[in-house]
């Protein structure tokens, strides 16, 4: 008579069972963490939060969104007029011109424009070897800010 066969666990079977066990444990931990730490992205009021974002503290509306700037080159100076939503001149803020950095033109530095009249800012015309200057005008007054991209031709 033959002796009964003994069941021997093979190493690959043990490794396979361990991998399945680690996977199931990881999935369970992920589900528990996802349920306890809810992000605003998966919040039930996600769309409501997006619709009323400007009423929250971190989403307060930028008063400078309705401001307009018009730039011109006059008498060797860069002149910029800044107006509010109603078309009235805005004074008391700071205006900077930030040139766009181009590899071929070399480094260019930003400069501030000075207020010569209410809402009218002036600075010497920026020099450019290519005949045109690309950049951004950035007006700030308190917490509000407005910016506009411009191209100036020399």
LUMTI-273130 format. One line per field, with one value per atom (N, C-alpha, C, O): residue number from 1; residue in one letter; x, y, z. Coordinates in nm, 4 decimals, always signed. Layout:
// LUMTI-273130
nr c(NUM:...) .
rest c(A:...) .
east c(X:...) .
north c(Y:...) .
up c(Z:...) .
END
This chain:
// LUMTI-273130
nr c(1:1:1:1:2:2:2:2:3:3:3:3:4:4:4:4:5:5:5:5:6:6:6:6:7:7:7:7:8:8:8:8:9:9:9:9:10:10:10:10:11:11:11:11:12:12:12:12:13:13:13:13:14:14:14:14:15:15:15:15:16:16:16:16:17:17:17:17:18:18:18:18:19:19:19:19:20:20:20:20:21:21:21:21:22:22:22:22:23:23:23:23:24:24:24:24:25:25:25:25:26:26:26:26:27:27:27:27:28:28:28:28:29:29:29:29:30:30:30:30:31:31:31:31:32:32:32:32:33:33:33:33:34:34:34:34:35:35:35:35:36:36:36:36:37:37:37:37:38:38:38:38:39:39:39:39:40:40:40:40:41:41:41:41:42:42:42:42:43:43:43:43:44:44:44:44:45:45:45:45:46:46:46:46:47:47:47:47:48:48:48:48:49:49:49:49:50:50:50:50:51:51:51:51:52:52:52:52:53:53:53:53:54:54:54:54:55:55:55:55:56:56:56:56:57:57:57:57:58:58:58:58:59:59:59:59:60:60:60:60:61:61:61:61:62:62:62:62:63:63:63:63:64:64:64:64:65:65:65:65:66:66:66:66:67:67:67:67:68:68:68:68:69:69:69:69:70:70:70:70:71:71:71:71:72:72:72:72:73:73:73:73:74:74:74:74:75:75:75:75:76:76:76:76:77:77:77:77:78:78:78:78:79:79:79:79:80:80:80:80:81:81:81:81:82:82:82:82:83:83:83:83:84:84:84:84:85:85:85:85:86:86:86:86:87:87:87:87:88:88:88:88:89:89:89:89:90:90:90:90:91:91:91:91:92:92:92:92:93:93:93:93:94:94:94:94:95:95:95:95:96:96:96:96:97:97:97:97:98:98:98:98:99:99:99:99:100:100:100:100:101:101:101:101:102:102:102:102:103:103:103:103:104:104:104:104:105:105:105:105:106:106:106:106:107:107:107:107:108:108:108:108:109:109:109:109:110:110:110:110:111:111:111:111:112:112:112:112:113:113:113:113:114:114:114:114:115:115:115:115:116:116:116:116:117:117:117:117:118:118:118:118:119:119:119:119:120:120:120:120:121:121:121:121:122:122:122:122:123:123:123:123:124:124:124:124:125:125:125:125:126:126:126:126:127:127:127:127:128:128:128:128:129:129:129:129:130:130:130:130:131:131:131:131:132:132:132:132:133:133:133:133:134:134:134:134:135:135:135:135:136:136:136:136:137:137:137:137:138:138:138:138:139:139:139:139:140:140:140:140:141:141:141:141:142:142:142:142:143:143:143:143:144:144:144:144:145:145:145:145:146:146:146:146:147:147:147:147:148:148:148:148:149:149:149:149:150:150:150:150:151:151:151:151:152:152:152:152:153:153:153:153:154:154:154:154) .
rest c(X:X:X:X:X:X:X:X:X:X:X:X:X:X:X:X:X:X:X:X:X:X:X:X:X:X:X:X:X:X:X:X:X:X:X:X:X:X:X:X:X:X:X:X:X:X:X:X:X:X:X:X:X:X:X:X:X:X:X:X:X:X:X:X:X:X:X:X:X:X:X:X:X:X:X:X:X:X:X:X:X:X:X:X:X:X:X:X:X:X:X:X:X:X:X:X:X:X:X:X:X:X:X:X:X:X:X:X:X:X:X:X:X:X:X:X:X:X:X:X:X:X:X:X:X:X:X:X:X:X:X:X:X:X:X:X:X:X:X:X:X:X:X:X:X:X:X:X:X:X:X:X:X:X:X:X:X:X:X:X:X:X:X:X:X:X:X:X:X:X:X:X:X:X:X:X:X:X:X:X:X:X:X:X:X:X:X:X:X:X:X:X:X:X:X:X:X:X:X:X:X:X:X:X:X:X:X:X:X:X:X:X:X:X:X:X:X:X:X:X:X:X:X:X:X:X:X:X:X:X:X:X:X:X:X:X:X:X:X:X:X:X:X:X:X:X:X:X:X:X:X:X:X:X:X:X:X:X:X:X:X:X:X:X:X:X:X:X:X:X:X:X:X:X:X:X:X:X:X:X:X:X:X:X:X:X:X:X:X:X:X:X:X:X:X:X:X:X:X:X:X:X:X:X:X:X:X:X:X:X:X:X:X:X:X:X:X:X:X:X:X:X:X:X:X:X:X:X:X:X:X:X:X:X:X:X:X:X:X:X:X:X:X:X:X:X:X:X:X:X:X:X:X:X:X:X:X:X:X:X:X:X:X:X:X:X:X:X:X:X:X:X:X:X:X:X:X:X:X:X:X:X:X:X:X:X:X:X:X:X:X:X:X:X:X:X:X:X:X:X:X:X:X:X:X:X:X:X:X:X:X:X:X:X:X:X:X:X:X:X:X:X:X:X:X:X:X:X:X:X:X:X:X:X:X:X:X:X:X:X:X:X:X:X:X:X:X:X:X:X:X:X:X:X:X:X:X:X:X:X:X:X:X:X:X:X:X:X:X:X:X:X:X:X:X:X:X:X:X:X:X:X:X:X:X:X:X:X:X:X:X:X:X:X:X:X:X:X:X:X:X:X:X:X:X:X:X:X:X:X:X:X:X:X:X:X:X:X:X:X:X:X:X:X:X:X:X:X:X:X:X:X:X:X:X:X:X:X:X:X:X:X:X:X:X:X:X:X:X:X:X:X:X:X:X:X:X:X:X:X:X:X:X:X:X:X:X:X:X:X:X:X:X:X:X:X:X:X:X:X:X:X:X:X:X:X:X:X:X:X:X:X:X:X:X:X:X:X:X:X:X:X:X:X:X:X:X:X:X:X:X:X:X:X:X:X) .
east c(+0.0803:+0.0000:+0.0868:+0.1959:+0.0341:+0.1112:+0.0794:-0.0323:+0.1802:+0.1596:+0.0815:+0.0973:-0.0018:-0.0787:+0.0138:+0.1153:-0.0230:+0.0592:+0.0489:-0.0590:+0.1615:+0.1643:+0.1478:+0.2003:+0.0736:+0.0517:+0.1662:+0.1847:+0.2423:+0.3533:+0.3189:+0.2873:+0.3254:+0.3013:+0.4237:+0.5364:+0.4001:+0.5104:+0.5363:+0.4424:+0.6621:+0.6926:+0.6155:+0.5791:+0.5898:+0.5183:+0.3731:+0.3140:+0.3145:+0.1764:+0.1676:+0.0737:+0.2659:+0.2690:+0.2880:+0.2216:+0.3782:+0.4038:+0.2784:+0.2482:+0.2060:+0.0834:-0.0229:-0.0902:-0.0379:-0.1341:-0.0952:-0.1823:+0.0334:+0.0788:+0.0501:+0.0074:+0.0730:+0.0452:-0.1034:-0.1396:-0.1881:-0.3323:-0.3715:-0.4537:-0.3140:-0.3433:-0.2994:-0.3731:-0.1807:-0.1320:-0.2217:-0.2528:-0.2637:-0.3523:-0.4856:-0.5320:-0.5464:-0.6750:-0.6618:-0.7508:-0.5527:-0.5299:-0.5129:-0.5682:-0.4377:-0.4179:-0.5475:-0.5722:-0.6301:-0.7593:-0.8500:-0.9176:-0.8521:-0.9353:-0.8874:-0.9692:-0.7550:-0.7005:-0.7341:-0.7683:-0.7250:-0.7574:-0.9037:-0.9346:-0.9923:-1.1352:-1.1651:-1.2465:-1.1004:-1.1227:-1.0725:-1.1413:-0.9551:-0.8990:-0.9862:-1.0095:-1.0343:-1.1175:-1.2488:-1.3004:-1.3026:-1.4289:-1.4113:-1.4994:-1.2999:-1.2804:-1.2265:-1.2592:-1.1469:-1.0859:-1.1465:-1.0928:-1.2551:-1.3260:-1.2638:-1.2465:-1.2310:-1.1783:-1.2949:-1.4038:-1.2719:-1.3778:-1.4098:-1.5162:-1.3179:-1.3425:-1.4525:-1.5316:-1.4581:-1.5600:-1.6703:-1.7503:-1.6747:-1.7769:-1.9134:-1.9243:-2.0165:-2.1522:-2.1947:-2.2743:-2.1428:-2.1776:-2.0718:-2.0511:-2.0054:-1.8955:-1.9390:-1.8717:-2.0492:-2.0937:-2.1431:-2.1234:-2.2066:-2.2514:-2.1311:-2.1352:-2.0240:-1.9021:-1.8423:-1.7929:-1.8468:-1.7930:-1.8765:-1.8217:-2.0071:-2.0946:-2.0825:-2.0992:-2.0539:-2.0475:-1.9049:-1.8860:-1.8054:-1.6667:-1.6293:-1.5524:-1.6829:-1.6478:-1.7019:-1.6616:-1.7910:-1.8443:-1.7658:-1.7921:-1.6701:-1.5875:-1.4694:-1.4405:-1.4026:-1.2925:-1.1763:-1.1224:-1.1363:-1.0226:-1.0606:-0.9720:-1.1877:-1.2295:-1.2925:-1.3744:-1.2574:-1.3167:-1.2892:-1.1820:-1.3866:-1.3791:-1.2715:-1.2588:-1.1955:-1.0926:-1.1597:-1.2210:-1.1479:-1.2104:-1.1494:-1.2105:-1.0302:-0.9632:-1.0060:-0.9518:-1.1019:-1.1421:-1.2067:-1.1967:-1.2721:-1.3383:-1.2546:-1.3006:-1.1330:-1.0486:-0.9918:-0.9679:-0.9705:-0.9131:-0.7865:-0.7720:-0.6968:-0.5722:-0.5528:-0.5729:-0.5136:-0.4821:-0.3433:-0.3177:-0.2555:-0.1161:-0.0917:-0.1488:-0.0052:+0.0342:+0.1757:+0.2230:+0.2417:+0.3739:+0.3555:+0.3161:+0.3842:+0.3643:+0.4842:+0.5244:+0.5410:+0.6516:+0.7678:+0.8255:+0.8005:+0.9144:+0.8854:+0.9767:+0.7622:+0.7247:+0.6201:+0.5423:+0.6215:+0.5142:+0.4078:+0.4364:+0.2862:+0.1770:+0.0656:+0.0236:+0.0180:-0.0883:-0.1995:-0.1754:-0.3220:-0.4391:-0.5114:-0.5407:-0.5403:-0.6092:-0.7446:-0.7545:-0.8510:-0.9874:-1.0631:-1.0326:-1.1639:-1.2465:-1.3626:-1.3679:-1.4555:-1.5678:-1.6533:-1.7077:-1.6652:-1.7482:-1.6744:-1.7352:-1.5457:-1.4670:-1.3983:-1.3382:-1.4057:-1.3391:-1.1920:-1.1611:-1.1014:-0.9597:-0.9327:-0.9910:-0.8432:-0.8029:-0.6684:-0.5721:-0.6620:-0.5351:-0.4985:-0.5808:-0.3737:-0.3287:-0.2762:-0.2461:-0.2639:-0.2107:-0.0699:-0.0103:-0.0183:+0.1139:+0.1041:+0.0307:+0.1777:+0.1759:+0.3176:+0.4108:+0.3324:+0.4629:+0.4515:+0.3494:+0.5592:+0.5702:+0.6715:+0.7864:+0.6278:+0.7150:+0.7400:+0.6529:+0.8596:+0.8871:+0.8921:+0.9331:+0.8494:+0.8577:+1.0032:+1.0656:+1.0556:+1.1963:+1.2089:+1.1420:+1.2971:+1.3250:+1.4715:+1.5583:+1.4971:+1.6358:+1.7270:+1.8400:+1.6780:+1.7627:+1.7872:+1.8917:+1.6916:+1.7038:+1.7849:+1.8274:+1.8066:+1.8793:+1.7849:+1.6650:+1.8378:+1.7508:+1.6980:+1.7695:+1.5721:+1.5094:+1.4511:+1.4007:+1.4582:+1.4106:+1.2785:+1.2513:+1.1975:+1.0699:+1.0950:+1.1969:+1.0016:+1.0157:+0.8780:+0.7757:+0.8778:+0.7537:+0.7256:+0.8176:+0.5994:+0.5566:+0.5087:+0.4512:+0.5323:+0.4914:+0.3620:+0.3386:+0.2798:+0.1511:+0.1713:+0.2172:+0.1364:+0.1527:+0.0209:+0.0222:-0.0888:-0.2222:-0.3093:-0.2686:-0.4273:-0.5113:-0.5401:-0.6031:-0.4937:-0.5160:-0.4244:-0.4402:-0.3279:-0.2354:-0.0944:-0.0452:-0.0304:+0.1034:+0.1993:+0.1652:+0.3220:+0.4233:+0.5577:+0.5898:+0.6347:+0.7729:+0.8441:+0.7793:+0.9771:+1.0496:+1.0226:+1.0047:+1.0200:+0.9938:+1.0987:+1.2184:+1.0552:+1.1524:+1.2269:+1.1675:+1.3567:+1.4390:+1.4333:+1.4243:+1.4388:+1.4388:+1.5175:+1.5026:+1.6013:+1.6788:+1.5971:+1.6354:+1.4854:+1.4037:+1.2930:+1.2266:+1.2704:+1.1669:+1.0344:+0.9448:+1.0198:+0.8961:+0.9284:+1.0259:+0.8432:+0.8610:+0.7325:+0.6242:+0.7445:+0.6307:+0.6388:+0.7474:+0.5246:+0.5275:+0.3886:+0.2874:+0.3867:+0.2614:+0.2576:+0.3533:+0.1472:+0.1223:+0.0469:-0.0533:+0.0924:+0.0287:+0.0013:+0.0938:-0.1278:-0.1706:-0.2254:-0.3125:-0.1737:-0.2221:-0.2639:-0.1990:-0.3735:-0.4234:-0.4870:-0.5955:-0.4182:-0.4642:-0.4522:-0.3469:-0.5601:-0.5623:-0.6003:-0.5804:-0.6546:-0.7018:-0.5878:-0.4942:-0.5976:-0.4950:-0.5586:-0.6594:-0.4979:-0.5402:-0.4144:-0.3146:-0.4194:-0.3036:-0.3498:-0.4620:-0.2592:-0.2906:-0.1615:-0.0606:-0.1642:-0.0493:-0.0489:-0.1537:+0.0707:+0.0821:+0.2012:+0.2952:+0.1944:+0.3066:+0.3279:+0.2372:+0.4486:+0.4830:+0.5785:+0.6766:+0.5498:+0.6353:+0.7162:+0.6607:+0.8482:+0.9366:+0.9468:+1.0163) .
north c(-0.1162:+0.0000:+0.1255:+0.1302:+0.2231:+0.3459:+0.4366:+0.4385:+0.5102:+0.6026:+0.7239:+0.7653:+0.7802:+0.8965:+1.0129:+1.0377:+1.0821:+1.1947:+1.3107:+1.3448:+1.3690:+1.4866:+1.6118:+1.6219:+1.7056:+1.8324:+1.9258:+1.9630:+1.9635:+2.0572:+2.1870:+2.1876:+2.2961:+2.4279:+2.4698:+2.4668:+2.5072:+2.5515:+2.6999:+2.7720:+2.7485:+2.8894:+2.9852:+3.0938:+2.9507:+3.0402:+3.0556:+3.1615:+2.9515:+2.9613:+3.0559:+3.1347:+3.0472:+3.1361:+3.2809:+3.3712:+3.3027:+3.4376:+3.4940:+3.6121:+3.4138:+3.4584:+3.4965:+3.5985:+3.4161:+3.4476:+3.5741:+3.6536:+3.5942:+3.7170:+3.8400:+3.9428:+3.8310:+3.9441:+3.9792:+4.0967:+3.8791:+3.9038:+3.9656:+4.0571:+3.9169:+3.9715:+4.1169:+4.1987:+4.1504:+4.2891:+4.3791:+4.4910:+4.3312:+4.4092:+4.4382:+4.5522:+4.3354:+4.3545:+4.4459:+4.5270:+4.4345:+4.5222:+4.6678:+4.7591:+4.6890:+4.8235:+4.8847:+5.0034:+4.8054:+4.8564:+4.8937:+4.9964:+4.8125:+4.8430:+4.9720:+5.0555:+4.9891:+5.1110:+5.2329:+5.3381:+5.2210:+5.3321:+5.3731:+5.4922:+5.2770:+5.3084:+5.3754:+5.4676:+5.3304:+5.3917:+5.5360:+5.6252:+5.5598:+5.6958:+5.7860:+5.9018:+5.7337:+5.8138:+5.8536:+5.9623:+5.7679:+5.8015:+5.9036:+5.9868:+5.8987:+5.9873:+6.1238:+6.2217:+6.1348:+6.2622:+6.3066:+6.2762:+6.3763:+6.4186:+6.5474:+6.6440:+6.5480:+6.6661:+6.7480:+6.6950:+6.8784:+6.9627:+6.9221:+6.9556:+6.8499:+6.8070:+6.7010:+6.6980:+6.6146:+6.5100:+6.5423:+6.4554:+6.6643:+6.7079:+6.7049:+6.7284:+6.6760:+6.6714:+6.8081:+6.8151:+6.9161:+7.0512:+7.1099:+7.2313:+7.0256:+7.0684:+7.1801:+7.2827:+7.1615:+7.2610:+7.3880:+7.4982:+7.3729:+7.4899:+7.5729:+7.6958:+7.5065:+7.5781:+7.6529:+7.7646:+7.5922:+7.6580:+7.7775:+7.8790:+7.7667:+7.8770:+7.9972:+8.1109:+7.9737:+8.0816:+8.1029:+8.1482:+8.0698:+8.0815:+8.2251:+8.2488:+8.3207:+8.4606:+8.5123:+8.6197:+8.4391:+8.4811:+8.4237:+8.4589:+8.3359:+8.2808:+8.3729:+8.4619:+8.3508:+8.4402:+8.4318:+8.5349:+8.3094:+8.2967:+8.3308:+8.3481:+8.3409:+8.3720:+8.5089:+8.5304:+8.6010:+8.7332:+8.7935:+8.7761:+8.8628:+8.9159:+9.0234:+9.1095:+9.0177:+9.1167:+9.2411:+9.2364:+9.3502:+9.4747:+9.5251:+9.6059:+9.4785:+9.5256:+9.4559:+9.4853:+9.3640:+9.2920:+9.3825:+9.3544:+9.4889:+9.5775:+9.6969:+9.7792:+9.7083:+9.8219:+9.8056:+9.6942:+9.9201:+9.9178:+10.0026:+10.0992:+9.9651:+10.0399:+10.0612:+9.9697:+10.1824:+10.2102:+10.2731:+10.3771:+10.2077:+10.2523:+10.3188:+10.2798:+10.4209:+10.4883:+10.5424:+10.5641:+10.5636:+10.6259:+10.7686:+10.7928:+10.8631:+11.0040:+11.0852:+11.0762:+11.1634:+11.2547:+11.1852:+11.2377:+11.0665:+10.9946:+10.9250:+10.8698:+10.9261:+10.8627:+10.7552:+10.7595:+10.6600:+10.5616:+10.6200:+10.6524:+10.6333:+10.6910:+10.5881:+10.5307:+10.5653:+10.4678:+10.5348:+10.5971:+10.5210:+10.5719:+10.4533:+10.3547:+10.4639:+10.3575:+10.4104:+10.5161:+10.3335:+10.3762:+10.2622:+10.1448:+10.2993:+10.1987:+10.1577:+10.1969:+10.0785:+10.0286:+10.1415:+10.1286:+10.2508:+10.3630:+10.4566:+10.5492:+10.4347:+10.5206:+10.6346:+10.7200:+10.6384:+10.7434:+10.7054:+10.5871:+10.8024:+10.7720:+10.7159:+10.7601:+10.6178:+10.5576:+10.6152:+10.6110:+10.6678:+10.7226:+10.6554:+10.5892:+10.6736:+10.6227:+10.4821:+10.4269:+10.4224:+10.2871:+10.2875:+10.3932:+10.1708:+10.1564:+10.0824:+9.9842:+10.1290:+10.0669:+10.0266:+10.1065:+9.9004:+9.8489:+9.7920:+9.7345:+9.8093:+9.7456:+9.6327:+9.6554:+9.5103:+9.3927:+9.3417:+9.2781:+9.3693:+9.3252:+9.1732:+9.1036:+9.1246:+8.9818:+8.9492:+9.0154:+8.8494:+8.8135:+8.7315:+8.6297:+8.7785:+8.7067:+8.6662:+8.7406:+8.5499:+8.4989:+8.5869:+8.6158:+8.6292:+8.7044:+8.8477:+8.9056:+8.9047:+9.0447:+9.0625:+9.1739:+8.9563:+8.9687:+9.0029:+9.0205:+9.0123:+9.0384:+9.1816:+9.2763:+9.1944:+9.3256:+9.3347:+9.2361:+9.4528:+9.4656:+9.5417:+9.6270:+9.5091:+9.5768:+9.7155:+9.7396:+9.8059:+9.9405:+9.9943:+9.9502:+10.0900:+10.1508:+10.2781:+10.3495:+10.3055:+10.4295:+10.5231:+10.4784:+10.6517:+10.7496:+10.8176:+10.8390:+10.8505:+10.9124:+11.0623:+11.1333:+11.1100:+11.2516:+11.3286:+11.4499:+11.2606:+11.3187:+11.2047:+11.0888:+11.2333:+11.1245:+11.0207:+11.0513:+10.8990:+10.7906:+10.7892:+10.7033:+10.8818:+10.8877:+10.8626:+10.9353:+10.7592:+10.7187:+10.7324:+10.7032:+10.7782:+10.8009:+10.7412:+10.7275:+10.7061:+10.6599:+10.6810:+10.6889:+10.6902:+10.7000:+10.5777:+10.4666:+10.6002:+10.4922:+10.3817:+10.4101:+10.2559:+10.1470:+10.1264:+10.1301:+10.1047:+10.0860:+9.9409:+9.8484:+9.9242:+9.7899:+9.7915:+9.8822:+9.6909:+9.6813:+9.6282:+9.6460:+9.5636:+9.5039:+9.5955:+9.5628:+9.7091:+9.8018:+9.7819:+9.8653:+9.6735:+9.6522:+9.5911:+9.5177:+9.6238:+9.5735:+9.5031:+9.5611:+9.3787:+9.3013:+9.2973:+9.2840:+9.3088:+9.3025:+9.3060:+9.2964:+9.3202:+9.3228:+9.4464:+9.4756:+9.5183:+9.6298:+9.5736:+9.5044:+9.6014:+9.5503:+9.6653:+9.7258:+9.6949:+9.8028:+9.7418:+9.6548:+9.7881:+9.7394:+9.8576:+9.9621:+9.8373:+9.9384:+9.8625:+9.8057:+9.8625:+9.7833:+9.6357:+9.5896:+9.5616:+9.4190:+9.3897:+9.2781:+9.4885:+9.4694:+9.4861:+9.5628:+9.4133:+9.4224:+9.4035:+9.3344:+9.4657:+9.4493:+9.4383:+9.5051:+9.3543:+9.3403:+9.3334:+9.2927:+9.3749:+9.3760:+9.3564:+9.4202:+9.2693:+9.2489:+9.3563:+9.3911:+9.4089:+9.5141:+9.4864:+9.4160:+9.5435:+9.5442:+9.6895:+9.7555:+9.7389:+9.8794:+9.8807:+9.8065:+9.9645:+9.9782:+10.1058:+10.2136:+10.0935:+10.2115:+10.2786:+10.3793) .
up c(+0.0000:+0.0000:+0.0000:+0.0567:-0.0644:-0.0744:+0.0444:+0.0962:+0.0846:+0.1949:+0.1451:+0.0302:+0.2304:+0.1848:+0.1461:+0.2112:+0.0409:-0.0081:+0.0893:+0.1376:+0.1160:+0.2037:+0.1178:+0.0069:+0.1730:+0.1015:+0.1349:+0.2508:+0.0350:+0.0523:-0.0189:-0.1379:+0.0547:-0.0044:-0.0843:-0.0350:-0.2033:-0.2883:-0.2601:-0.2263:-0.2730:-0.2472:-0.3378:-0.2926:-0.4603:-0.5507:-0.5099:-0.5309:-0.4516:-0.4050:-0.2848:-0.2735:-0.1960:-0.0794:-0.1242:-0.0733:-0.2189:-0.2695:-0.3364:-0.3192:-0.4109:-0.4768:-0.3743:-0.3894:-0.2714:-0.1663:-0.0910:-0.0557:-0.0659:+0.0001:-0.0849:-0.0324:-0.2152:-0.3037:-0.3046:-0.2993:-0.3111:-0.3088:-0.1743:-0.1701:-0.0659:+0.0663:+0.0790:+0.1340:+0.0290:+0.0336:-0.0502:-0.0093:-0.1672:-0.2527:-0.1829:-0.1818:-0.1252:-0.0577:+0.0634:+0.0890:+0.1381:+0.2528:+0.2062:+0.2674:+0.0999:+0.0453:-0.0047:+0.0165:-0.0706:-0.1189:-0.0022:-0.0068:+0.1007:+0.2173:+0.2842:+0.3225:+0.2987:+0.3595:+0.2740:+0.3281:+0.1432:+0.0535:+0.0664:+0.0699:+0.0733:+0.0876:+0.2211:+0.2270:+0.3284:+0.4598:+0.4595:+0.5093:+0.4046:+0.3991:+0.3114:+0.3459:+0.1987:+0.1082:+0.1737:+0.1479:+0.2568:+0.3218:+0.4331:+0.4547:+0.5035:+0.6183:+0.5805:+0.6476:+0.4783:+0.4378:+0.3051:+0.1985:+0.3115:+0.1910:+0.1379:+0.2121:+0.0113:-0.0558:-0.1093:-0.1309:-0.1308:-0.1870:-0.3306:-0.3827:-0.3944:-0.5323:-0.5367:-0.6310:-0.4361:-0.4335:-0.3333:-0.2986:-0.2879:-0.1939:-0.2620:-0.3823:-0.1844:-0.2400:-0.2942:-0.3878:-0.2367:-0.2808:-0.3740:-0.3755:-0.4507:-0.5370:-0.6327:-0.6419:-0.7030:-0.8007:-0.7321:-0.7833:-0.6172:-0.5423:-0.4984:-0.5043:-0.4545:-0.4152:-0.5339:-0.5187:-0.6507:-0.7691:-0.8120:-0.8550:-0.8009:-0.8416:-0.7490:-0.7930:-0.6225:-0.5236:-0.4708:-0.3579:-0.5535:-0.5099:-0.4760:-0.3828:-0.5504:-0.5269:-0.3937:-0.3490:-0.3304:-0.2019:-0.0845:+0.0305:-0.1121:-0.0057:+0.0193:-0.0607:+0.1292:+0.1662:+0.0679:+0.0277:+0.0279:-0.0633:-0.2069:-0.2907:-0.2370:-0.3726:-0.3851:-0.4744:-0.2996:-0.3075:-0.4445:-0.5025:-0.4928:-0.6284:-0.6403:-0.5533:-0.7471:-0.7752:-0.8318:-0.9384:-0.7612:-0.8059:-0.9362:-1.0061:-0.9690:-1.0895:-1.2169:-1.3235:-1.2094:-1.3299:-1.4338:-1.5533:-1.3927:-1.4871:-1.5288:-1.6079:-1.4777:-1.5115:-1.6515:-1.6980:-1.7187:-1.8531:-1.8573:-1.7823:-1.9449:-1.9647:-2.1136:-2.1936:-2.1504:-2.2896:-2.2949:-2.2343:-2.3684:-2.3777:-2.5119:-2.6137:-2.5102:-2.6333:-2.6165:-2.5049:-2.7289:-2.7292:-2.7765:-2.8906:-2.6881:-2.7219:-2.6759:-2.5599:-2.7646:-2.7341:-2.6640:-2.5688:-2.7129:-2.6564:-2.5247:-2.4633:-2.4803:-2.3541:-2.3778:-2.4732:-2.2880:-2.2820:-2.1898:-2.0746:-2.2394:-2.1609:-2.1515:-2.2521:-2.0292:-2.0059:-1.9266:-1.8232:-1.9770:-1.9050:-1.8428:-1.9104:-1.7116:-1.6388:-1.5948:-1.5326:-1.6290:-1.5961:-1.5296:-1.5506:-1.4477:-1.3818:-1.4726:-1.5892:-1.4181:-1.4977:-1.5551:-1.6647:-1.4820:-1.5271:-1.6225:-1.6762:-1.6447:-1.7326:-1.6620:-1.7271:-1.5292:-1.4517:-1.4319:-1.4174:-1.4309:-1.4117:-1.2716:-1.1726:-1.2667:-1.1399:-1.0980:-1.1745:-0.9792:-0.9309:-0.8002:-0.7369:-0.7612:-0.6329:-0.6349:-0.5290:-0.7497:-0.7582:-0.8147:-0.8357:-0.8387:-0.8983:-1.0301:-1.0415:-1.1295:-1.2617:-1.2990:-1.2904:-1.3409:-1.3833:-1.5240:-1.5618:-1.6008:-1.7310:-1.7178:-1.6801:-1.7493:-1.7403:-1.8811:-1.9404:-1.9360:-2.0730:-2.0834:-1.9905:-2.1984:-2.2246:-2.2564:-2.3394:-2.1917:-2.2110:-2.3381:-2.3558:-2.4269:-2.5515:-2.5528:-2.5071:-2.6045:-2.6062:-2.6905:-2.6511:-2.8061:-2.8974:-2.8505:-2.8800:-2.7778:-2.7384:-2.6102:-2.5793:-2.5363:-2.4104:-2.2967:-2.3184:-2.1764:-2.0612:-2.0611:-2.0936:-2.0241:-2.0110:-1.8710:-1.8171:-1.8131:-1.6755:-1.6712:-1.7557:-1.5715:-1.5515:-1.4943:-1.4295:-1.5187:-1.4640:-1.4258:-1.4781:-1.3339:-1.2856:-1.3630:-1.4029:-1.3834:-1.4465:-1.3357:-1.2365:-1.3530:-1.2512:-1.2954:-1.4144:-1.1982:-1.2268:-1.2487:-1.1592:-1.3691:-1.4010:-1.3844:-1.3634:-1.3935:-1.3732:-1.3211:-1.3301:-1.2672:-1.2184:-1.3271:-1.4283:-1.3049:-1.3985:-1.5189:-1.6056:-1.5283:-1.6421:-1.5898:-1.5035:-1.6429:-1.5990:-1.7155:-1.8301:-1.6834:-1.7873:-1.7468:-1.6288:-1.8495:-1.8320:-1.9656:-2.0700:-1.9626:-2.0897:-2.1767:-2.1268:-2.3058:-2.4010:-2.3857:-2.3875:-2.3706:-2.3586:-2.4899:-2.5977:-2.4794:-2.5984:-2.6435:-2.5627:-2.7755:-2.8321:-2.9614:-3.0433:-2.9794:-3.1018:-3.2181:-3.3337:-3.1895:-3.2952:-3.3438:-3.4422:-3.2788:-3.3214:-3.2512:-3.2644:-3.1767:-3.1018:-2.9665:-2.9502:-2.8701:-2.7337:-2.6931:-2.7008:-2.6501:-2.6013:-2.4496:-2.3932:-2.3837:-2.2389:-2.1779:-2.2474:-2.0461:-1.9706:-1.8825:-1.8109:-1.8880:-1.7967:-1.6769:-1.6950:-1.5553:-1.4346:-1.3388:-1.2845:-1.3186:-1.2301:-1.1017:-1.1057:-0.9871:-0.8579:-0.7723:-0.7696:-0.7034:-0.6106:-0.4946:-0.5077:-0.3820:-0.2682:-0.3011:-0.3452:-0.2797:-0.3097:-0.4545:-0.5024:-0.5239:-0.6606:-0.7598:-0.7373:-0.8690:-0.9720:-1.1100:-1.1248:-1.2088:-1.3476:-1.4316:-1.4046:-1.5330:-1.6210:-1.7652:-1.7955:-1.8536:-1.9961:-2.0739:-2.0442:-2.1723:-2.2582:-2.3666:-2.4211:-2.3975:-2.4988:-2.5897:-2.5528:-2.7089:-2.8030:-2.8409:-2.8916:-2.8158:-2.8447:-2.9632:-2.9653:-3.0607:-3.1786:-3.1655:-3.1440:-3.1786:-3.1705:-3.3048:-3.3185) .
END
